Amino acid sequence: MTRPSSQFVPTARVLHWLMAVMILAMLFIGVGMVASVSERHSWLLAIHKPLGIAIFVLAVVRLIVRLRNPPPPLPADLPAVQKLAAYASHYLLYALMLTIPLVGWAMLSAGGYPVMLSHSLRLPPIFPVNAAAFAILRHAHAWLAMLLFLTFLAHLGAALYHGLIRRDGVLSSMTGIGRRLG
């Protein structure tokens, strides 16, 4: 069965929306985690680590799906600067989805903290214990997460622009709902 060239493959759409929810949850969990010194901190941390690794694994899967199934073309009448912004933001999103979990894992390794995915599943350290590296990686992790949130907001804004203002099929290519809204 061939797919219409104006639609992402179903696997790409499912991964997109699943990861959107996971990333948004992760950003809020991360903010709550660093803002809390209560017993919730440990609980949030226990969610944050495996969720970060899950995002990393799904980002790899998503990248493979994207390379095997190129996305539909952008509208021909889209200005070149907007096409450039679309491509750049997608590259940035993929880079951040892959980099942030690795930086977090390296940060915890540098701090001598275990990366536990469950009570019995522990990931090996990927960076030697080093207090200075831990501090640098902690700041990098936070700044990269803020960049991810800003890029996420820009992506959301662009999707709404295409879906509600241009009505050019870009948003529906990822929702799978009709060619045009309204």
C-alpha positions as CSV (number, residue, x, y, z in Angstrom):
1,M,0.0,0.0,0.0
2,T,1.4,3.4,-0.9
3,R,0.9,6.5,1.1
4,P,-0.2,9.8,-0.2
5,S,2.8,12.0,-0.7
6,S,1.1,14.7,1.4
7,Q,1.1,12.6,4.6
8,F,3.7,11.3,7.0
9,V,3.7,7.5,7.4
10,P,1.6,6.3,10.3
11,T,4.6,5.2,12.3
12,A,6.1,8.7,12.0
13,R,2.9,10.3,13.1
14,V,2.5,8.0,16.2
15,L,6.2,8.6,17.2
16,H,5.7,12.4,16.7
17,W,2.7,12.7,19.0
18,L,4.0,10.2,21.5
19,M,7.3,12.0,21.8
20,A,5.6,15.4,21.9
21,V,3.7,14.3,25.0
22,M,6.8,12.7,26.5
23,I,9.0,15.7,25.9
24,L,6.5,18.1,27.3
25,A,6.0,15.9,30.3
26,M,9.8,15.7,30.7
27,L,10.3,19.4,30.6
28,F,7.7,19.9,33.3
29,I,9.1,17.1,35.4
30,G,12.6,18.5,35.0
31,V,11.4,22.0,36.2
32,G,9.5,20.4,39.1
33,M,12.5,18.3,40.0
34,V,15.0,21.1,40.2
35,A,12.5,23.4,42.0
36,S,11.7,20.8,44.7
37,V,13.6,19.7,47.8
38,S,10.6,17.7,49.1
39,E,10.1,14.0,48.9
40,R,8.7,14.6,45.4
41,H,12.3,15.3,44.2
42,S,13.2,11.6,44.4
43,W,9.9,10.5,42.8
44,L,10.4,13.0,39.9
45,L,14.0,11.9,39.5
46,A,12.9,8.3,39.3
47,I,10.6,9.2,36.4
48,H,13.0,11.6,34.7
49,K,15.9,9.2,34.1
50,P,14.0,6.4,32.4
51,L,11.8,8.9,30.5
52,G,15.0,10.6,29.2
53,I,16.4,7.3,28.0
54,A,13.0,6.4,26.4
55,I,13.0,9.7,24.6
56,F,16.6,9.0,23.4
57,V,15.7,5.5,22.1
58,L,12.5,6.7,20.4
59,A,14.4,9.6,18.8
60,V,16.8,7.1,17.3
61,V,13.8,5.0,16.0
62,R,12.2,8.2,14.8
63,L,15.3,9.2,12.9
64,I,15.5,5.8,11.2
65,V,11.8,6.0,10.2
66,R,12.4,9.5,8.8
67,L,15.4,8.5,6.8
68,R,13.5,5.5,5.4
69,N,10.3,7.5,4.8
70,P,11.1,11.1,3.8
71,P,8.5,13.6,4.9
72,P,6.1,15.2,2.5
73,P,7.3,18.2,0.7
74,L,6.6,21.7,2.1
75,P,4.2,23.8,0.0
76,A,5.8,25.1,-3.1
77,D,4.6,28.7,-2.4
78,L,6.2,28.7,1.1
79,P,8.8,31.5,1.2
80,A,12.4,30.3,1.2
81,V,13.2,31.7,4.6
82,Q,10.3,29.8,6.1
83,K,11.5,26.6,4.4
84,L,14.9,27.2,5.8
85,A,13.4,27.8,9.3
86,A,11.4,24.6,9.0
87,Y,14.4,22.4,8.1
88,A,16.7,24.1,10.6
89,S,14.2,23.7,13.4
90,H,13.7,20.0,12.6
91,Y,17.4,19.4,12.6
92,L,17.6,21.2,15.9
93,L,14.8,19.2,17.4
94,Y,16.4,15.9,16.4
95,A,19.8,17.1,17.7
96,L,18.3,18.1,21.0
97,M,16.3,14.9,21.4
98,L,19.5,12.9,21.0
99,T,21.9,15.2,22.8
100,I,19.9,16.2,26.0
101,P,19.5,12.6,27.3
102,L,23.2,11.9,26.6
103,V,24.3,15.0,28.4
104,G,22.0,14.1,31.3
105,W,23.5,10.6,31.5
106,A,27.1,12.0,31.2
107,M,26.2,14.5,34.0
108,L,25.0,11.8,36.3
109,S,28.1,9.7,35.5
110,A,30.4,12.7,36.2
111,G,28.6,13.2,39.5
112,G,29.0,9.6,40.5
113,Y,25.2,9.0,40.5
114,P,23.7,5.8,39.1
115,V,21.4,6.0,36.1
116,M,18.7,3.6,37.3
117,L,15.9,2.7,34.7
118,S,14.2,0.5,37.3
119,H,15.0,-1.0,40.7
120,S,17.2,-3.6,39.0
121,L,18.3,-2.0,35.6
122,R,21.3,0.3,35.9
123,L,23.0,1.9,33.0
124,P,26.8,2.0,33.0
125,P,28.5,5.3,33.5
126,I,29.5,7.1,30.2
127,F,31.8,9.7,31.8
128,P,34.4,9.5,34.6
129,V,33.5,11.0,38.0
130,N,34.6,14.6,37.9
131,A,33.0,17.4,40.0
132,A,33.9,20.2,37.5
133,A,32.5,18.2,34.5
134,F,29.4,17.5,36.6
135,A,28.8,21.2,37.1
136,I,29.4,22.1,33.4
137,L,27.2,19.2,32.2
138,R,24.4,20.2,34.7
139,H,24.4,23.7,33.3
140,A,24.5,22.4,29.7
141,H,21.6,20.0,30.4
142,A,19.5,22.9,31.8
143,W,20.4,25.3,28.9
144,L,19.7,22.6,26.3
145,A,16.4,21.8,27.9
146,M,15.4,25.5,27.7
147,L,16.5,25.6,24.1
148,L,14.3,22.5,23.5
149,F,11.3,24.2,25.1
150,L,11.8,27.3,23.0
151,T,12.2,25.2,19.8
152,F,9.1,23.2,20.8
153,L,7.1,26.4,21.2
154,A,8.3,27.7,17.8
155,H,7.4,24.3,16.3
156,L,3.9,24.5,17.8
157,G,3.5,28.1,16.6
158,A,4.5,27.1,13.1
159,A,2.1,24.1,13.1
160,L,-0.8,26.4,14.2
161,Y,0.2,29.0,11.6
162,H,0.1,26.3,8.9
163,G,-3.1,24.8,10.2
164,L,-5.2,27.8,11.1
165,I,-3.8,30.7,8.9
166,R,-2.2,29.2,5.8
167,R,-4.4,26.1,5.8
168,D,-1.9,24.5,3.4
169,G,-1.9,20.9,4.6
170,V,1.3,21.0,6.6
171,L,-0.4,20.4,9.9
172,S,-2.8,17.8,8.5
173,S,0.2,15.9,7.1
174,M,1.1,15.1,10.7
175,T,-2.4,14.8,12.2
176,G,-3.7,12.6,9.4
177,I,-7.0,14.5,9.5
178,G,-8.1,15.8,6.1
179,R,-6.0,18.1,3.9
180,R,-7.4,21.4,5.2
181,L,-8.9,22.5,8.5
182,G,-12.2,24.5,8.4
